[in-house]
Amino acid sequence: MNKIRVLIKEPGKVPRSVWISPTKENLEKHVGGMIVNTFISSDVVLISRAGAEFAGEGLTAQIAHRRYFGTLIFAGADGKGYADLPRSPGAMKKLFPSLWDEGKADEQTD
């Protein structure tokens, strides 16, 4: 399977751009459990662990009035599955500036 470029954000760490295989098993391995997709826009999806909004072990981000805990993966969405993230890390930093501050959550709103 082809790999896709994603942005991974772990609690307390600066996001990093990496290539990963977008299989369900691999994504579940990265986030630590069953995955849930939250569409940030028509072409960007946030992949998190099921229950990541309610877990309490390290706030990672606050996006669109939801608080997320644990590892997050930002990927592209093309209607058929996951794709390369269509925005550069620089563009993502403009959208969610606090994600780049270690240990801080973003206060981004709609």
C-alpha positions in Angstrom: 0.0 0.0 0.0 1.2 3.5 -0.7 2.1 5.8 2.1 0.6 9.3 2.6 2.0 12.4 4.2 0.3 13.3 7.5 0.9 15.6 10.4 1.1 13.7 13.8 0.6 15.6 17.1 1.4 13.8 20.3 0.7 15.3 23.8 3.6 17.6 24.9 5.4 17.4 21.5 5.6 19.6 18.5 3.7 18.2 15.5 5.8 16.3 12.9 5.1 15.7 9.2 5.7 12.0 8.3 4.8 9.4 5.7 2.6 6.5 7.0 0.6 3.6 5.6 -3.1 4.6 5.9 -4.3 1.1 6.8 -6.8 0.9 9.7 -4.4 -1.3 11.7 -1.5 1.1 11.3 -3.6 4.2 12.2 -5.0 2.4 15.2 -1.4 1.6 16.3 -0.5 5.3 16.0 -3.4 6.6 18.0 -3.6 3.7 20.5 -7.0 2.2 19.8 -10.0 2.2 17.5 -10.0 5.3 15.2 -12.6 8.0 14.8 -12.6 10.5 11.9 -13.5 14.2 12.4 -13.6 16.3 9.3 -11.9 19.6 9.8 -12.8 20.7 6.3 -14.0 19.0 3.1 -10.4 17.8 2.4 -8.8 17.5 5.9 -9.7 14.8 8.4 -8.5 14.5 12.1 -7.9 10.9 13.1 -8.1 10.2 16.8 -8.6 7.3 19.2 -12.3 6.6 20.0 -13.0 8.4 23.3 -10.1 10.9 22.8 -12.5 13.7 23.5 -13.1 12.3 27.0 -9.8 10.7 28.1 -7.8 12.7 30.5 -4.1 11.7 29.9 -2.7 14.9 28.4 -4.7 17.4 26.5 -3.4 17.6 22.9 -5.7 20.1 21.2 -8.9 22.0 21.4 -10.4 22.2 17.9 -13.9 23.4 17.1 -15.0 23.4 20.7 -13.8 19.8 21.3 -10.9 18.9 23.5 -8.8 16.0 22.3 -6.4 13.9 24.3 -3.7 11.5 23.1 -2.1 11.3 19.7 -3.8 13.0 16.7 -3.2 12.5 13.0 -4.2 15.1 10.4 -4.6 13.7 7.0 -6.2 14.5 3.7 -9.6 13.1 2.7 -10.4 12.5 -1.0 -13.8 10.8 -0.8 -12.3 7.3 -1.3 -10.2 7.2 1.9 -7.2 8.9 3.3 -4.8 11.0 1.2 -1.8 13.3 1.6 -2.5 16.3 3.8 -3.4 19.0 1.3 -1.9 21.8 3.5 1.7 22.3 4.3 2.9 22.2 7.9 3.2 26.0 7.7 -0.4 26.4 6.6 -1.5 24.1 9.5 0.5 26.2 11.9 -1.5 29.3 10.8 -4.8 27.4 11.3 -3.8 25.9 14.7 -0.8 27.9 16.0 -0.8 26.5 19.6 -0.3 23.0 18.3 3.3 23.9 17.8 3.8 24.9 21.5 4.9 21.9 23.4 2.4 20.9 26.0 -0.2 23.5 25.1 -3.6 23.0 23.4 -5.0 25.2 20.7 -7.9 27.4 21.4 -9.1 27.4 17.8 -12.8 28.1 17.3 -15.2 27.7 14.3 
